[in-house]
C-alpha cells in the first residue's frame, strides 16, 4: 500500500519507519496506524531486513491518539467502524511488533505521550534523546490505557510505579525514564540516530535465525514457568545448532576472525 504519513527506508539490512505527521506531533490518526501495520508486516516478510528502527519526524516521537479525530467521533461527525471496535488496528500493530522476528529499536526523539509512549514500549529496545518526555496521559482525557500499556509498563517498571504513571497521567523526563529502566540508552539529541544505527548495525551483523528464536524465547519466558522456558531454549538451541550460521560462528572463533552470518 502507498504510505502518506509514514516513511519507509531501507539501508544495510535496516528498515527505518518514520512516523510522518510532524504538524500533529505524529499523532496516530488518518491512515498512519494502517500504514504502520502494513510496514511492520512488510519488513517482517522481507528476508533482506534484519532490524527495524522506529522514530518520529520533527520534534516529537508520537503524541498518541488523534484527539481531533476522537472528538469528531464523539460529536457524530465521523463514524467509528465496527471492525475497529472489535479488532482495533492498534491491537494488530502491537501484536505485529511482538510477532515480527526482526528486533525493533525505538529512537525516541521527543515527546511520547499516551499511545505514543506505549508504541515505544512495544519495541524491543528504546534509545532516547535528552529532549524526550514520556507520559501515560490517557487519564487526562478521561480515557483508558490502550496500545498495550497495562501489559507492557508493569513488566518494565514494576506494578507500583506503573500504577502511579497511569493513575496520574504525569509526564516524566528522559532522565527519569532512563532511571526507571524504560530506556536502553539516553543520549544527546544529535547523537540519537547515530547511536541507534550503531546498535542496529551490531544486531544486523548477528545470526538472524538465532536472533529470531531469542526474541521469541525472551517474551515466551515472561509468561511461563522455568521448566517451559528451559524446554523452549532446548528446542531453539537444537534448531540453531544445525544451521550454517552456527557452523560459521564456531569456525570463525577457531580461525580468530569475525563471523559472516547469512541467515541459513
C-alpha positions in Angstrom: 0.0 0.0 0.0 1.2 3.6 -0.6 2.2 5.5 2.6 1.0 9.0 3.1 2.1 9.5 6.7 4.9 7.0 7.1 8.4 6.9 5.6 9.8 3.5 4.8 13.6 3.5 4.2 15.9 0.5 3.8 19.7 0.6 4.1 22.2 -2.0 5.2 19.5 -4.6 6.2 17.9 -2.0 8.4 14.4 -0.6 7.8 13.7 2.8 9.3 10.0 3.6 9.8 9.4 7.3 10.4 6.0 8.5 11.7 5.5 11.5 9.4 2.8 13.8 10.7 5.1 16.4 12.3 2.4 19.1 12.3 0.4 16.9 14.7 3.4 15.6 16.6 2.9 12.3 14.7 -0.5 11.6 16.3 -1.8 8.2 15.3 -4.6 9.5 13.1 -5.7 9.4 9.5 -4.2 6.3 7.9 -1.0 6.2 10.0 -2.0 3.2 12.0 -2.9 1.1 9.0 0.3 2.2 7.3 2.4 1.3 10.3 0.8 -2.2 10.5 1.4 -2.7 6.8 5.1 -1.6 7.1 5.8 -3.9 10.0 4.4 -6.9 8.2 6.3 -5.9 5.0 9.6 -5.6 6.9 8.8 -8.9 8.7 8.3 -10.7 5.4 11.4 -9.3 3.7 14.4 -11.7 4.1 16.8 -8.9 3.5 15.7 -7.0 6.5 17.3 -7.8 9.9 16.4 -4.9 12.1 13.6 -2.3 12.3 14.1 1.2 13.6 11.0 3.3 14.6 11.2 7.1 15.1 9.2 10.3 14.5 9.6 13.2 12.1 10.1 16.7 13.5 10.3 17.5 17.2 8.2 14.7 18.6 8.2 10.9 18.6 4.4 10.4 18.9 1.7 12.4 20.7 -0.6 9.4 20.9 -4.1 9.2 19.6 -5.5 11.9 17.3 -7.8 13.8 19.7 -9.3 15.8 16.9 -10.5 12.6 15.2 -11.7 11.3 18.6 -13.7 14.5 19.1 -15.3 14.1 15.6 -16.4 10.6 16.5 -17.9 11.8 19.8 -19.8 14.5 18.1 -21.1 12.2 15.4 -19.2 13.9 12.6 -17.4 10.6 11.8 -18.5 7.0 12.2 -16.3 4.5 14.0 -16.1 1.3 12.0 -17.4 -1.8 13.7 -14.2 -3.7 12.9 -12.2 -1.0 14.8 -14.4 -1.7 17.9 -13.9 -5.4 18.0 -10.5 -5.8 16.4 -8.8 -2.4 16.5 -5.9 -1.7 14.2 -3.9 -0.6 17.3 -4.0 -4.1 18.7 -2.9 -5.6 15.4 0.0 -3.2 15.3 1.2 -4.1 18.8 0.8 -7.8 18.0 2.7 -7.5 14.7 5.5 -5.8 16.6 5.7 -8.6 19.1 5.3 -11.3 16.4 7.9 -10.0 14.0 11.1 -11.9 14.1 13.0 -8.7 13.5 14.3 -6.8 16.5 12.7 -3.3 16.7 14.5 -0.3 18.1 12.6 2.9 19.1 14.6 6.1 18.6 12.5 8.5 20.8 13.4 12.0 19.6 10.8 14.0 21.6 7.5 13.7 23.4 6.0 10.2 23.6 2.6 10.5 25.1 -0.3 8.1 25.7 -0.4 5.7 22.8 2.9 7.2 21.6 4.6 6.0 24.8 3.1 2.6 24.5 4.2 2.4 20.9 7.7 2.9 22.1 7.2 0.3 24.9 6.1 -2.2 22.3 9.5 -2.0 20.7 12.2 -4.4 21.9 14.7 -1.6 22.8 14.5 2.1 23.3 17.0 4.8 22.8 16.0 8.4 23.6 17.2 11.9 23.3 17.6 14.0 26.4 14.7 16.1 25.0 12.3 13.2 25.1 9.4 13.0 27.5 7.1 10.2 28.4 3.6 10.0 29.8 0.6 7.7 30.2 -1.7 10.7 29.6 -5.0 8.8 29.0 -6.4 9.7 32.4 -6.1 13.4 31.5 -8.6 12.8 28.7 -10.9 10.6 30.7 -9.8 7.6 28.7 -8.5 4.1 29.4 -4.9 3.0 28.6 -4.6 1.2 25.3 -1.8 0.1 22.9 -0.7 -2.5 25.5 0.2 -0.1 28.2 -1.2 -2.1 31.1 0.7 -5.1 29.9 4.0 -3.6 28.9 4.6 -0.9 31.5 4.4 -3.0 34.7 6.8 -5.5 33.2 9.4 -2.8 32.7 9.0 -0.6 35.8 7.0 -2.8 38.3 3.4 -2.6 39.3 3.6 0.3 41.9 5.4 2.7 39.5 3.2 1.7 36.6 0.1 2.4 38.8 1.5 5.9 39.6 2.3 6.8 36.0 -1.1 5.5 34.7 -3.3 6.9 37.5 -1.7 10.4 37.4 -1.0 10.7 33.7 2.1 12.8 34.6 4.8 13.3 32.0 8.3 12.4 33.0 11.6 13.5 31.6 14.1 11.3 29.7 16.4 11.1 32.7 13.7 9.7 34.9 12.6 7.3 32.2 16.2 6.1 32.0 16.4 5.7 35.7 13.2 3.6 35.7 14.6 1.2 33.2 12.4 2.3 30.3 15.4 3.1 28.1 18.5 1.2 26.9 20.4 4.4 26.4 20.0 8.2 26.8 22.0 10.4 24.5 22.2 14.0 23.4 19.8 14.9 20.6 22.5 15.0 17.9 23.6 11.5 18.9 20.3 9.8 18.9 20.2 8.4 15.3 24.0 7.6 15.2 23.7 5.7 18.4 20.5 4.0 17.2 22.1 2.9 14.0 25.3 1.8 15.8 23.2 -0.6 17.8 21.1 -1.6 14.8 24.2 -2.5 12.7 25.6 -4.5 15.6 22.4 -6.6 15.8 22.1 -6.8 12.0 25.5 -8.4 11.8 24.3 -11.2 14.1 22.8 -14.6 13.1 19.2 -14.0 12.0 17.8 -17.4 12.9 19.3 -17.3 16.4 18.1 -13.8 17.0 14.6 -14.6 15.8 14.4 -17.5 18.3 16.0 -15.5 21.1 13.3 -12.8 20.7 10.6 -15.4 20.8 12.1 -17.1 23.8 12.5 -13.8 25.8 8.8 -12.9 25.5 7.7 -16.5 25.9 9.6 -16.8 29.1 7.9 -13.9 30.7 4.6 -15.8 30.9 5.6 -19.4 31.6 7.4 -21.3 34.4 11.1 -22.2 34.4 10.5 -25.7 33.0 8.6 -24.4 30.0 11.3 -21.7 29.4 14.1 -24.3 29.5 12.2 -26.6 27.1 11.8 -23.8 24.6 15.5 -22.9 24.9 16.4 -26.5 24.2 14.1 -26.5 21.2 15.7 -23.3 19.9 19.3 -24.5 20.6 18.7 -27.7 18.7 17.4 -25.7 15.7 20.3 -23.3 15.8 23.0 -25.9 16.2 22.0 -27.4 12.8 22.3 -24.1 10.9 25.2 -23.0 8.6 25.4 -19.8 10.8 26.3 -22.0 13.8 29.0 -23.7 11.8 30.3 -20.4 10.6 30.3 -18.9 14.1 32.3 -21.8 15.5 34.6 -21.8 12.5 35.2 -18.1 12.8 36.0 -18.5 16.5 38.6 -21.2 15.8 40.1 -19.1 12.9 40.1 -16.0 15.1 38.1 -13.8 12.7 34.7 -12.1 12.7 31.8 -14.4 11.6 29.8 -13.7 8.5 26.3 -14.8 9.1 23.9 -15.5 6.2 20.7 -16.5 7.9 21.0 -20.1 6.8 
